Amino acid sequence: MKRIRVLKIEFEDEVQVYEIPAFRAAVIEQTGRQFDMFHNHADNKSIYRYPLIQYKRIFKHPAIICIDEGVDQLHHFFENKGQIIFLGDKEYELKVGKLNLNQFTMQVWDTMFYYTIENWIALNEENYSKYRKIDLLKEQIEFLEKTLTANILAFAKGIEWNVDKEIKVNITNLDEPKVIKVKNNRFMAFNVAFKTNVFCPILLDWVNR
């Protein structure tokens, strides 16, 4: 078991999915690049760690998700935050709509919990090639279940949670994948419903809804 803090801040203005990278860049610029937890880079090189500050679109609103140490770092953003940011040629007011701070116990249970996620970009370039070679729907679902499991394990490693039981993931519904555009790149995105024996409400904020 591991206890974690999760801070979720949703802003009032609405954005499109493709604007989230620009939202991330604007927050980093306002905060200051010396605080590497906001962008995971140092000396122009990537820091390979699980991002404890994440930028999402939740029910059309831009949001910042902070996990554990990321919660402690967010004051740098509010200390430097201006009233206006620009996403391309659009002007947005950074007015907080919702702010929630919660604590969760990370644990693998004997029961299953149900989640739905939308616009899940599940496949990197290598996995996309593998997925395209799979013809049977059953095997496609199994491939995505393994990907979800890997995502949960990566999250566990990032928060230093030692998983001591088998994680189970079963996709219960899979919509036809669609193509979304992010940073002028096109990605295959999935809407899925699944169950897992890991209770983790932050799973709902892994994707852009």
C-alpha positions as CSV (number, residue, x, y, z in Angstrom):
1,M,0.0,0.0,0.0
2,K,1.0,3.6,-0.6
3,R,-0.7,6.8,0.4
4,I,-0.5,9.6,-2.3
5,R,-1.8,13.1,-2.6
6,V,-3.5,14.2,-5.8
7,L,-4.3,17.9,-6.6
8,K,-6.6,18.6,-9.5
9,I,-7.1,22.2,-10.8
10,E,-9.6,22.8,-13.6
11,F,-9.8,26.2,-15.2
12,E,-13.0,27.9,-16.4
13,D,-12.3,28.5,-20.1
14,E,-12.8,25.6,-22.6
15,V,-10.1,24.3,-24.9
16,Q,-9.8,21.8,-27.7
17,V,-7.8,18.6,-27.3
18,Y,-5.2,19.8,-29.8
19,E,-4.6,22.9,-27.6
20,I,-3.4,21.0,-24.5
21,P,0.3,21.0,-25.7
22,A,0.1,24.8,-26.1
23,F,-1.6,25.1,-22.6
24,R,1.3,23.1,-21.2
25,A,3.9,25.3,-22.8
26,A,2.1,28.5,-21.6
27,V,2.0,27.2,-18.0
28,I,5.7,26.3,-18.2
29,E,6.6,29.7,-19.5
30,Q,4.6,31.5,-16.8
31,T,6.1,29.3,-14.0
32,G,9.7,29.5,-15.1
33,R,11.9,26.9,-16.7
34,Q,14.1,26.5,-13.7
35,F,11.4,24.3,-12.1
36,D,12.0,21.1,-14.0
37,M,9.1,19.1,-12.5
38,F,6.8,21.2,-14.8
39,H,8.5,20.1,-18.0
40,N,10.9,17.2,-17.1
41,H,13.9,18.7,-18.9
42,A,17.4,19.7,-17.8
43,D,20.1,21.2,-19.9
44,N,17.9,20.6,-23.0
45,K,17.7,16.9,-22.2
46,S,14.7,14.9,-21.1
47,I,14.5,13.6,-17.5
48,Y,13.1,10.1,-17.7
49,R,10.7,9.9,-14.8
50,Y,6.9,9.6,-14.4
51,P,5.4,13.1,-14.7
52,L,4.2,14.2,-11.4
53,I,2.7,17.4,-12.9
54,Q,0.4,16.7,-15.9
55,Y,-1.6,18.8,-18.3
56,K,-5.1,17.5,-19.3
57,R,-8.4,18.4,-20.8
58,I,-11.2,17.4,-18.4
59,F,-14.8,17.8,-19.8
60,K,-13.5,20.5,-22.2
61,H,-11.6,22.4,-19.5
62,P,-7.8,22.7,-19.2
63,A,-6.5,21.1,-16.0
64,I,-3.3,20.6,-14.1
65,I,-2.9,17.3,-12.2
66,C,-0.3,17.2,-9.5
67,I,0.8,14.0,-7.7
68,D,2.7,13.9,-4.4
69,E,5.9,16.0,-4.9
70,G,4.1,17.8,-7.7
71,V,1.6,19.1,-5.2
72,D,4.5,20.8,-3.3
73,Q,5.8,22.4,-6.5
74,L,2.6,24.0,-7.7
75,H,3.1,27.1,-5.7
76,H,5.7,28.2,-8.2
77,F,2.9,28.4,-10.8
78,F,0.6,30.5,-8.6
79,E,3.5,32.8,-7.5
80,N,4.2,33.7,-11.2
81,K,0.8,33.2,-12.8
82,G,-0.5,36.1,-14.9
83,Q,-4.1,36.6,-15.7
84,I,-3.9,35.9,-19.4
85,I,-2.2,33.2,-21.6
86,F,-2.2,32.8,-25.3
87,L,-2.8,29.5,-27.1
88,G,-1.8,30.3,-30.6
89,D,-3.7,33.5,-31.4
90,K,-6.4,32.8,-28.8
91,E,-6.5,34.6,-25.5
92,Y,-7.4,32.7,-22.3
93,E,-7.9,33.8,-18.8
94,L,-6.4,31.5,-16.2
95,K,-9.4,31.6,-13.8
96,V,-9.7,28.5,-11.5
97,G,-13.0,26.8,-11.8
98,K,-12.4,23.8,-9.5
99,L,-9.7,22.8,-7.1
100,N,-9.6,19.5,-5.4
101,L,-7.0,18.0,-3.1
102,N,-7.4,14.3,-2.1
103,Q,-5.4,11.5,-0.6
104,F,-5.7,8.0,-2.0
105,T,-4.4,4.6,-0.8
106,M,-2.8,2.8,-3.7
107,Q,-3.5,-0.9,-3.3
108,V,-4.3,-4.1,-5.3
109,W,-7.6,-5.4,-4.1
110,D,-9.5,-8.7,-4.4
111,T,-12.5,-6.8,-6.0
112,M,-12.7,-5.0,-9.4
113,F,-13.2,-1.3,-10.0
114,Y,-14.7,0.1,-13.2
115,Y,-13.4,3.0,-15.3
116,T,-14.0,4.6,-18.6
117,I,-11.4,6.6,-20.5
118,E,-11.7,8.7,-23.6
119,N,-9.2,9.7,-26.3
120,W,-6.6,7.4,-24.9
121,I,-3.5,7.5,-27.0
122,A,-2.4,4.0,-26.2
123,L,0.2,3.2,-28.8
124,N,3.7,4.5,-29.4
125,E,5.2,4.1,-32.9
126,E,6.5,0.6,-32.1
127,N,3.3,-0.7,-30.6
128,Y,1.2,0.9,-33.3
129,S,3.0,-1.2,-35.9
130,K,2.4,-4.3,-33.8
131,Y,-1.3,-3.5,-33.2
132,R,-2.0,-2.9,-37.0
133,K,-0.8,-6.5,-37.6
134,I,-3.4,-8.0,-35.3
135,D,-6.6,-9.0,-37.1
136,L,-8.7,-10.6,-34.4
137,L,-10.6,-8.3,-32.1
138,K,-10.0,-10.5,-29.2
139,E,-6.3,-10.3,-29.7
140,Q,-6.5,-6.5,-30.1
141,I,-8.3,-6.2,-26.8
142,E,-5.6,-8.4,-25.1
143,F,-2.9,-6.2,-26.6
144,L,-4.6,-3.1,-25.2
145,E,-5.1,-4.7,-21.8
146,K,-1.4,-5.4,-21.6
147,T,-0.7,-1.8,-22.5
148,L,-3.1,-0.6,-19.7
149,T,-1.4,-2.9,-17.2
150,A,2.0,-1.5,-18.3
151,N,0.7,2.1,-17.8
152,I,-0.4,1.3,-14.3
153,L,2.9,-0.3,-13.4
154,A,4.8,2.7,-14.8
155,F,2.6,4.9,-12.6
156,A,3.4,2.7,-9.6
157,K,7.1,3.0,-10.3
158,G,6.9,6.7,-10.7
159,I,5.3,7.2,-7.2
160,E,7.5,4.5,-5.6
161,W,4.7,2.2,-4.9
162,N,5.9,-1.4,-4.6
163,V,3.1,-3.5,-6.2
164,D,3.1,-6.9,-4.4
165,K,0.2,-8.5,-6.1
166,E,-0.9,-9.3,-9.7
167,I,-2.6,-6.5,-11.4
168,K,-5.6,-7.6,-13.4
169,V,-7.1,-5.5,-16.3
170,N,-10.1,-6.5,-18.4
171,I,-11.5,-4.3,-21.2
172,T,-15.3,-4.5,-21.1
173,N,-16.1,-2.2,-24.0
174,L,-13.9,-0.9,-26.9
175,D,-15.2,1.7,-29.4
176,E,-13.9,1.9,-32.9
177,P,-10.6,3.9,-32.7
178,K,-10.5,7.4,-34.1
179,V,-7.7,9.7,-35.2
180,I,-6.9,12.9,-33.2
181,K,-4.4,15.6,-33.9
182,V,-1.8,16.6,-31.3
183,K,1.1,19.0,-32.1
184,N,0.4,18.6,-35.8
185,N,0.8,14.8,-35.4
186,R,-2.0,12.3,-35.9
187,F,-2.6,9.6,-33.3
188,M,-5.0,6.7,-33.0
189,A,-7.2,7.3,-29.9
190,F,-9.4,4.8,-28.1
191,N,-12.5,5.1,-25.9
192,V,-12.6,2.2,-23.6
193,A,-14.4,0.9,-20.5
194,F,-12.4,-1.5,-18.3
195,K,-12.2,-3.0,-14.9
196,T,-9.1,-3.6,-12.7
197,N,-8.3,-4.6,-9.2
198,V,-6.4,-1.3,-8.6
199,F,-8.4,1.4,-7.0
200,C,-7.0,4.7,-8.5
201,P,-9.4,7.6,-9.3
202,I,-6.5,9.3,-11.0
203,L,-6.9,6.8,-13.8
204,L,-9.8,9.0,-14.9
205,D,-7.4,11.9,-15.5
206,W,-4.9,10.0,-17.6
207,V,-6.5,11.1,-20.8
208,N,-8.1,14.1,-22.5
209,R,-11.8,14.1,-22.2
